Amino acid sequence: MRPMLATKGDHVPAREGWVHEVKWDGMRLLAEVDASRGSQARLTSRNDNNVTAAWPDVATSPLGERDLLVDGEVIALNDAGVPDFRVLQERMHVRNSRTVARLVEAVPVTFMVFDLLRIDGRDLAGQPLEARRALLTEVLEGSTWQVPPAYDDGAMLHQVTLDQGLEGIVSKRLSSPYRFGERSAHWLKFAHRHRLSYVVGGWRPQEGTSDRLAALVVGEMTPEGLHYRGRVGSGIGPKQSRVLAEAVADLGRASSPFDDAVPAIDARGTRWLDPVLVVDVDTHGRGHTRLRQPSYQGVRHDLTPDDLTPDDLAPDDQHHGEA
């Protein structure tokens, strides 16, 4: 199963029939409980990967063995007390039980649940959001899985989340059913920051070295293929360099993976890679042929290049925590 996705909106709906939620800077999860696993939920990512082992602290259902399927995001706070996807990265791909146990203490997380899709064998996906949200609030009230509030005033929430440094908001039509794996205009997303996901097509070593990764060469998925967008070196310190070097170690290739020409000054000295790795980059806007003052934000193991449709890459979009 894959979660329902939102479409980038042009303006926050002000009319009746819509509800507005905070857009969390977290990792999207579906949590399913059935009798065969007791109270243990099976947690799956946006790409339908089983990630239960990484999040044992939220994998136990607060409803015990009760049959359940919910949609939400696991979030972690940064030093400023703001949900931050980068904080989650230390935990996202760890499966060793000892390491996971240590990280549970070091990087605490919260599961924010915003939709109820099945309970006690009753399929709710075809029910309107208004009914699903009401039942969700009733069954999870006061539990370890938190139900974030929804608001009637979208413009107010949009401004408040901007002022507080949050990712943005999602506006949802109260009459909308839940469509697994579909991107729907009944859900609209409004993100505040220009953090986007790009495909890594190569890397460049630090000057004077041959093996120390200093910058990534990235591209954007377009209807015409993978187009070159520039180099990203800011944000890649020694620790990030080691992690990235390991991630690209087996991806080398002889020629450029980009479907357009890479300027000679950027191609010179670049080590080309199979275009399978996705990273997040903060940049001063989109619509330019080259990234402006880009800063590396982290690897997106939960995304593949196929996930990065032109809609996903719209201005002000932020893919982690895809709504």
ABEGO torsion letter per residue (X at the ends): XBBBBBBBBABBBABBGBBBBBBBBBBBBBBBBBAAAEABBBBBBAAGBBAAAABAAAABBAAEABBBBBBBBBBBBBAAGBBBAAAAAAAAABABAAAAAAAAAABBBBBBBABBABBGGBBAAABBAAAAAAAAAAAABGBABBBBBBBABAAAAAAAAAAAGBAEBBBBBAABBBBBGBBBAABBBBBABBBBBBBBAEBBBBBGBAABBABBBBBBBBAAEBBBAEBBABGBBAAAAAAAAAAAAAABBABBABABBBBAAAABGBBBBBBABBBBBBBBEBGBABBBGBBBAEBBAABBAAABBAAAABBGBBABGBX
